[in-house]
């Protein structure tokens, strides 16, 4: 009985890393469906992005960000908010 337990333990020790390392190769065959966000999720995301803009402005005001980084990041967030607002209007 101890021999079977030893073989099982050895199999688990070698099989787990093998499965873990082969998994990315097999995941490419799985079709992931991009489900569109529902209205509530988009609203929450919009609120979070507005909070990020406020935090970014605070960071800029206290001097942790230079103006170039501030303007770049702010325009990125605003573009993302615009996309969300557009998709909310479509629904």
C-alpha distances in whole Angstrom, upper triangle without the diagonal:
4,5,5,6,9,10,11,12,14,15,17,19,20,21,23,25,26,26,29,31,31,32,36,36,35,37,40,40,40,43,44,47,49,50,54,54,55,58,57,54,57,60,57,57,60,60,58,60,63,61,60,64,65,62,64,67,66,65,68,70,69,69,65,66,69,71,69,66,67,69,66,63,66,67,63,62,65,65,61,63,66,63,61,65,66,63,63,67,65,63
4,5,5,6,9,10,10,12,14,15,16,18,20,21,23,24,25,27,29,30,31,35,35,35,37,40,40,40,43,44,47,49,50,53,53,55,58,56,54,57,59,56,56,59,59,57,58,62,60,59,62,63,61,62,65,64,63,66,68,66,66,63,63,66,69,67,64,65,67,64,61,64,65,62,61,64,63,60,62,65,62,61,64,65,62,63,66,65,63
4,5,5,6,9,10,11,12,14,15,17,18,20,22,22,24,26,28,28,30,33,33,33,35,38,38,38,42,43,46,48,49,53,53,55,58,57,54,57,59,56,56,59,60,57,59,62,60,59,62,64,61,62,66,65,63,66,68,67,67,63,64,66,68,67,63,65,67,64,61,64,65,61,61,64,63,60,62,64,62,60,64,65,62,63,66,65,63
4,5,5,6,9,10,10,12,14,15,16,18,21,21,22,24,26,26,27,31,31,30,32,36,35,35,39,40,43,45,46,50,50,52,55,54,51,54,56,54,53,57,57,55,56,60,58,57,60,62,59,60,64,63,62,64,67,66,65,62,62,65,67,65,62,63,65,62,59,62,63,59,58,62,61,57,59,62,59,58,61,62,59,60,63,62,60
4,5,5,6,9,10,11,12,14,15,16,19,20,21,22,25,25,26,30,31,30,32,35,35,35,38,39,42,44,45,48,48,50,53,52,49,52,54,51,51,55,55,52,54,57,55,54,58,59,56,57,61,60,59,62,64,63,62,59,59,62,64,63,59,60,62,60,57,59,60,57,56,59,59,55,57,60,57,56,59,60,57,58,61,60,58
4,5,5,6,9,10,11,12,14,16,18,18,20,22,23,24,26,29,30,29,31,34,35,35,38,39,42,44,46,49,49,51,54,53,50,53,55,52,51,55,55,52,54,57,55,54,58,59,56,57,61,60,58,61,63,62,62,58,58,61,63,62,58,60,62,59,56,59,60,56,56,59,58,55,57,60,57,56,60,60,58,59,62,61,59
4,5,5,6,9,10,11,12,14,16,16,18,20,21,22,23,27,27,27,29,32,32,32,36,37,40,42,44,47,48,50,53,52,49,52,54,51,51,54,55,52,53,57,55,54,57,59,56,57,61,60,58,61,64,62,62,58,58,61,63,61,58,59,61,58,56,58,59,55,55,58,57,54,56,59,56,55,59,59,56,57,61,59,58
4,5,5,6,9,10,10,12,15,15,16,18,20,20,21,25,26,25,27,30,30,30,33,34,37,39,41,44,45,46,50,48,46,48,51,48,47,51,52,49,50,54,52,51,55,56,54,54,58,58,56,59,61,60,60,56,56,59,61,59,56,57,59,56,53,56,57,53,52,56,55,51,53,56,53,52,55,56,53,54,58,56,54
4,5,5,6,9,10,11,13,14,15,17,19,20,21,25,25,25,27,30,30,30,34,34,37,39,41,44,44,46,49,48,45,48,50,47,46,50,50,47,49,52,51,49,53,54,51,52,56,55,53,56,59,57,57,53,54,56,59,57,54,55,57,54,51,54,55,51,51,54,53,50,52,55,52,51,55,55,53,54,57,56,54
4,5,5,6,8,10,12,12,14,16,17,18,20,23,24,24,26,29,29,30,34,34,37,39,41,44,45,47,50,49,46,48,51,48,47,51,51,48,49,53,51,50,53,55,52,52,56,56,54,56,59,58,57,53,54,56,58,57,53,55,57,54,51,54,55,51,51,54,53,50,52,55,52,51,55,56,53,54,58,56,55
4,6,5,6,8,10,10,12,14,15,16,17,21,21,21,23,26,26,27,30,31,35,37,38,42,42,45,48,47,44,46,49,46,45,49,50,47,48,52,50,49,52,54,51,52,55,55,53,56,59,57,57,53,53,56,58,56,52,54,56,53,50,53,53,50,49,53,52,48,51,53,50,49,53,53,51,52,55,54,52
4,5,5,6,9,10,10,12,14,15,16,19,20,20,22,25,25,25,29,29,32,34,36,39,40,42,45,44,41,43,46,43,42,46,46,43,45,48,47,45,49,50,48,49,52,52,50,53,55,54,54,50,50,53,55,53,50,51,53,50,47,50,51,47,46,50,49,46,48,50,48,46,50,51,48,49,53,51,50
4,6,6,7,9,11,12,13,15,16,19,21,21,22,25,26,26,30,30,34,35,37,40,40,43,46,45,41,44,46,43,42,46,46,43,44,48,46,45,48,50,47,47,51,51,49,51,54,53,52,48,49,51,53,52,48,50,52,49,46,49,50,46,46,49,48,45,48,50,48,47,50,51,48,50,53,52,51
4,6,6,6,9,10,11,13,14,17,18,19,21,23,24,25,29,29,33,35,37,40,40,43,46,45,42,44,47,44,43,46,47,44,45,48,47,45,48,50,48,48,52,51,49,52,55,53,53,49,49,51,53,51,48,50,51,48,46,49,49,46,46,49,48,45,48,50,47,47,50,51,48,50,53,52,51
4,6,5,6,8,10,10,12,15,16,16,18,21,21,22,25,26,30,32,34,37,38,40,43,43,39,42,44,42,41,44,45,42,43,47,46,44,47,49,47,47,51,51,49,51,54,53,53,49,49,51,53,51,47,49,50,47,45,48,48,44,44,48,46,43,46,48,45,44,48,48,46,47,50,49,48
4,5,5,6,9,10,11,14,15,15,16,20,21,21,24,24,28,29,31,34,35,37,40,39,36,39,41,39,37,41,42,39,40,43,42,40,44,46,43,44,47,47,45,48,51,50,49,45,45,48,50,48,44,46,47,44,42,44,45,41,41,44,43,40,43,45,42,41,45,46,43,44,48,46,45
4,5,5,6,9,10,12,14,15,16,19,20,21,24,24,28,29,32,35,35,38,41,40,37,38,41,39,37,40,41,38,39,43,41,39,43,45,42,42,46,46,44,46,49,48,47,43,43,46,47,46,42,44,45,42,40,43,44,40,40,43,42,39,42,44,41,41,45,45,43,44,48,46,45
4,5,5,6,9,11,12,12,15,17,18,19,23,24,27,29,31,35,36,38,42,41,38,39,42,40,38,42,43,40,41,44,43,41,44,46,44,44,48,48,46,48,51,50,49,46,45,47,49,47,44,45,47,44,41,44,45,41,41,44,43,40,43,45,42,41,45,45,43,45,48,46,45
4,5,5,6,9,10,10,12,15,16,16,20,20,24,26,28,31,32,35,38,38,35,36,39,37,36,39,40,38,38,42,41,39,43,45,43,43,46,47,45,47,50,49,49,45,45,47,48,46,43,44,46,42,40,43,43,39,39,42,41,38,40,42,39,39,43,43,40,42,45,43,42
4,6,5,8,10,11,11,14,16,16,19,19,23,25,27,30,30,33,36,36,32,34,37,35,33,36,37,35,35,39,38,36,39,41,39,39,43,43,41,43,46,46,45,41,41,43,45,43,39,41,42,39,37,39,40,36,36,39,38,35,37,40,37,36,40,40,38,40,43,42,41
4,6,7,8,10,11,14,16,16,20,20,24,25,28,31,32,35,38,37,34,35,38,36,34,37,39,36,36,40,39,37,40,42,40,39,43,44,41,43,47,46,45,41,41,43,44,42,39,41,42,38,36,39,40,36,36,39,38,35,38,40,37,37,41,41,39,41,44,42,42
4,6,6,7,9,11,12,14,17,18,22,24,27,30,31,34,38,37,34,35,39,37,35,38,40,37,37,41,40,38,41,44,42,41,45,46,43,45,49,48,47,44,43,45,46,44,40,42,43,40,38,40,40,37,37,40,38,36,38,40,37,37,41,41,38,40,43,41,41
4,5,5,6,9,11,11,14,15,19,21,23,26,28,31,34,34,30,32,35,33,31,35,36,34,34,38,37,35,38,41,39,39,43,43,41,43,47,46,45,42,41,43,44,42,39,40,41,38,36,38,38,34,34,37,36,33,35,37,34,34,37,37,35,37,40,38,37
4,5,5,7,10,10,13,14,17,19,22,25,26,29,32,32,29,30,33,32,29,33,34,32,32,36,35,33,36,39,37,36,40,41,39,41,44,44,43,39,38,40,41,39,36,37,38,35,33,35,35,31,32,34,33,30,33,34,31,31,35,35,32,35,38,36,36
4,6,6,8,10,13,15,18,20,23,26,28,31,35,35,32,33,36,35,32,35,37,35,35,39,39,36,39,42,40,39,43,44,42,44,47,47,46,42,41,43,44,41,38,40,40,37,35,38,37,33,34,37,35,32,35,36,33,34,37,37,34,37,39,38,37
4,5,6,7,11,13,16,19,22,25,27,30,33,34,30,32,35,34,32,35,37,35,35,39,39,37,40,42,41,40,44,45,43,45,48,48,48,44,43,45,45,43,40,41,42,38,36,39,38,34,35,37,35,32,35,37,33,33,37,36,33,36,38,36,36
4,5,5,8,9,13,15,18,21,23,26,30,30,27,28,31,30,28,31,33,31,31,35,35,33,36,39,37,37,41,42,40,42,45,45,45,41,40,42,42,40,37,38,39,35,33,35,35,31,31,34,32,29,32,33,30,29,33,33,30,32,35,33,32
4,5,8,9,13,15,18,21,23,26,30,31,27,28,32,31,28,31,34,32,31,35,36,34,36,39,38,37,41,42,40,42,45,46,45,41,40,41,42,39,36,38,38,34,33,35,34,30,31,33,31,28,31,32,29,29,32,32,29,31,34,32,32
4,6,9,12,15,18,21,24,27,30,31,28,29,33,32,30,33,36,34,34,37,38,36,39,42,41,40,44,45,44,45,48,49,48,45,43,45,45,42,40,41,41,37,36,38,37,33,33,35,33,30,33,34,30,30,34,33,30,32,35,32,32
4,6,9,12,15,19,21,24,27,28,25,26,30,29,27,30,33,31,31,35,36,34,37,39,39,38,42,43,42,44,47,47,47,43,42,44,44,42,39,40,40,36,34,36,35,32,32,34,31,28,31,32,28,28,31,30,27,30,32,30,29
4,6,9,12,15,18,21,24,26,23,24,28,27,25,28,31,29,29,33,34,33,35,38,37,37,40,42,41,42,45,46,46,43,41,43,42,40,37,38,38,35,33,34,33,30,30,31,29,26,28,29,25,25,28,27,24,26,29,26,26
4,6,9,12,15,18,21,22,19,20,24,23,22,25,27,26,26,29,30,29,31,34,34,34,37,38,38,39,42,43,43,40,38,40,40,37,35,35,35,32,30,31,30,27,26,28,26,23,25,26,22,22,25,24,21,23,26,24,23
4,6,9,12,15,18,20,17,18,22,22,20,23,26,25,25,28,29,28,31,33,33,33,36,38,38,39,42,43,43,40,38,40,39,37,35,35,34,32,30,30,29,26,25,27,25,22,23,24,20,20,23,22,18,20,23,21,20
4,6,9,12,15,17,14,15,18,19,17,19,22,21,21,25,26,25,27,30,30,30,33,35,34,36,38,40,40,37,35,37,36,34,32,31,31,28,26,27,26,22,22,23,21,18,20,20,17,16,19,18,15,17,20,18,17
4,6,9,12,14,12,13,16,17,15,18,21,20,21,24,25,25,27,29,30,30,33,35,34,36,39,40,40,38,36,38,37,35,33,32,32,29,27,27,26,23,22,23,21,18,19,20,16,15,18,17,14,15,18,16,14
4,6,9,12,10,10,13,14,13,15,18,18,18,21,23,23,24,27,28,28,30,32,33,34,36,38,38,36,34,36,35,33,31,30,30,27,25,25,24,21,20,20,18,15,16,16,13,12,14,13,10,11,14,12,11
4,7,8,6,6,10,11,10,12,15,15,16,18,20,20,22,24,25,26,28,30,30,32,34,35,36,34,32,34,33,32,30,28,28,26,24,23,23,20,18,19,17,14,14,15,12,10,12,13,9,10,13,12,10
4,6,5,6,9,10,11,12,15,16,17,19,20,21,23,25,26,27,29,31,32,33,35,37,38,36,34,36,35,34,32,30,30,29,26,25,25,22,20,20,19,16,15,16,14,11,13,13,10,9,12,11,9
4,6,5,6,9,10,11,13,14,15,17,19,20,21,23,25,26,27,29,30,32,33,35,36,35,33,35,34,33,31,29,29,28,25,24,23,22,19,19,18,16,14,15,13,10,10,12,9,6,10,10,7
4,5,5,6,9,10,11,12,14,15,17,18,20,21,23,24,26,27,29,30,32,33,35,33,32,34,34,33,31,29,29,28,25,24,24,22,19,19,19,16,14,16,15,11,12,14,12,9,13,14,11
4,5,5,6,9,10,11,12,14,15,16,19,20,21,22,25,26,27,29,30,32,33,31,30,32,31,31,28,27,27,26,22,22,22,20,17,18,18,14,13,15,14,10,12,14,11,10,14,14,12
4,5,5,6,9,10,10,12,14,15,17,19,20,21,23,24,25,27,29,30,31,30,28,30,29,29,26,24,24,23,20,19,19,17,14,14,14,11,10,11,10,6,8,10,8,7,11,12,11
4,5,5,6,9,10,11,13,14,15,17,19,20,21,23,24,26,27,29,30,29,28,30,29,29,26,24,24,24,21,19,19,18,15,15,15,12,10,12,12,8,9,12,10,8,11,13,12
4,5,5,6,9,10,11,12,14,16,17,18,20,21,23,24,26,27,29,27,26,29,28,28,25,23,24,23,20,19,20,18,14,15,16,13,11,14,14,10,12,15,13,11,15,17,15
4,5,5,6,9,10,10,12,14,15,16,18,20,21,22,24,26,27,25,24,26,25,25,22,21,21,20,17,16,16,14,11,12,13,10,8,12,11,8,10,13,12,11,15,16,15
4,5,5,6,9,10,11,13,14,15,17,19,20,21,23,25,26,24,23,25,24,24,21,19,19,19,16,14,15,13,10,10,11,9,6,9,10,7,8,11,11,10,13,15,15
4,5,5,6,9,10,11,12,14,15,17,18,20,21,23,25,23,22,25,24,24,22,19,20,20,17,15,16,15,12,12,14,12,9,12,13,10,11,15,15,13,16,18,18
4,5,5,6,9,10,10,12,14,15,16,18,20,21,23,21,20,23,22,23,20,18,18,18,15,13,15,14,10,12,14,11,10,13,14,12,13,16,16,15,18,20,20
4,5,5,6,9,10,10,12,14,15,16,18,20,21,19,18,20,19,19,17,15,15,15,11,10,12,10,7,8,10,8,7,10,12,10,12,15,15,15,17,19,20
4,5,5,6,9,10,11,13,14,15,17,19,20,19,18,20,19,20,17,15,15,15,13,10,12,12,8,8,12,10,8,11,13,12,12,15,16,15,18,20,21
4,5,5,6,8,10,11,12,14,15,17,18,17,17,19,19,20,17,15,16,17,13,12,14,14,10,12,15,13,11,15,16,15,15,19,20,18,21,24,23
4,5,5,6,9,10,10,12,14,15,16,15,14,16,16,17,14,12,13,13,10,9,12,11,8,10,13,12,11,14,16,15,16,19,20,19,22,24,24
4,5,5,6,9,10,10,12,14,15,14,13,15,14,15,13,10,11,12,9,6,10,10,7,8,12,11,10,13,15,15,16,19,20,20,22,24,25
4,5,5,6,9,10,10,12,14,14,13,16,15,17,15,11,13,15,12,10,13,14,11,12,15,15,13,16,19,18,18,21,23,22,24,27,27
4,5,5,6,9,10,11,12,11,11,14,14,16,14,11,13,14,11,10,14,14,12,13,17,16,15,18,20,19,20,24,25,24,26,29,29
4,5,5,6,9,10,11,9,8,11,11,12,10,7,10,11,8,7,11,12,10,12,15,15,15,17,19,19,20,23,24,24,26,29,30
4,5,5,6,9,10,10,9,11,10,13,11,8,10,12,10,9,12,14,12,13,16,17,16,18,21,21,21,24,26,25,27,30,31
4,5,5,6,9,9,9,12,12,15,13,10,13,15,13,12,16,17,15,16,20,20,19,22,24,23,24,27,28,28,30,33,33
4,6,5,6,5,6,9,11,13,11,9,12,14,12,12,15,16,15,17,20,20,20,22,25,24,25,28,29,29,31,34,34
4,6,5,6,5,7,7,10,9,7,10,12,11,11,14,16,15,16,19,20,20,22,25,25,25,28,30,30,32,34,35
4,5,8,8,10,10,13,13,10,13,15,14,13,17,19,18,18,22,23,22,24,27,27,27,30,32,31,33,36,37
4,6,8,10,12,15,14,12,15,18,16,16,19,21,20,21,24,25,24,27,29,29,30,33,34,34,36,38,39
4,5,7,9,12,12,10,14,16,15,15,19,20,20,21,24,25,25,27,29,30,30,33,35,35,37,39,40
4,7,10,12,10,10,13,15,13,14,18,18,18,20,23,23,24,26,28,28,29,32,33,33,36,38,39
4,6,8,6,6,10,11,10,11,14,15,15,17,20,20,21,24,25,26,27,29,31,32,33,36,37
4,6,6,6,9,10,11,12,14,16,17,18,20,22,22,24,26,27,28,30,32,33,34,37,38
4,6,5,6,8,10,10,12,14,15,16,18,20,21,22,24,26,26,28,30,31,32,34,36
4,5,5,6,9,10,11,12,14,15,17,19,20,21,23,25,26,27,29,30,32,33,35
4,6,5,6,8,10,11,12,14,15,17,18,20,21,23,24,26,27,29,30,32,34
4,6,5,6,8,10,11,12,14,15,16,18,20,21,22,24,26,27,28,30,32
4,6,5,6,9,10,10,12,14,15,16,18,20,21,22,24,25,27,29,30
4,5,5,6,9,10,11,13,14,15,17,19,20,21,23,25,26,28,29
4,5,5,6,9,10,11,12,14,16,17,18,20,22,23,25,26,28
4,5,5,6,9,10,10,12,14,15,16,18,20,21,22,24,26
4,5,5,6,9,10,10,12,14,15,16,18,20,21,23,25
4,5,5,6,9,10,11,13,14,16,17,19,20,22,23
4,5,5,6,9,10,11,12,14,15,16,18,20,21
4,5,5,6,9,10,10,12,14,15,16,18,20
4,5,5,6,9,10,11,13,14,15,17,19
4,5,5,6,9,10,11,12,14,16,17
4,5,5,6,9,10,10,12,14,16
4,5,5,6,9,10,11,12,15
4,6,5,6,9,10,11,13
4,5,5,6,9,10,11
4,5,5,6,9,10
4,5,5,6,9
4,5,5,7
4,5,5
4,5
4
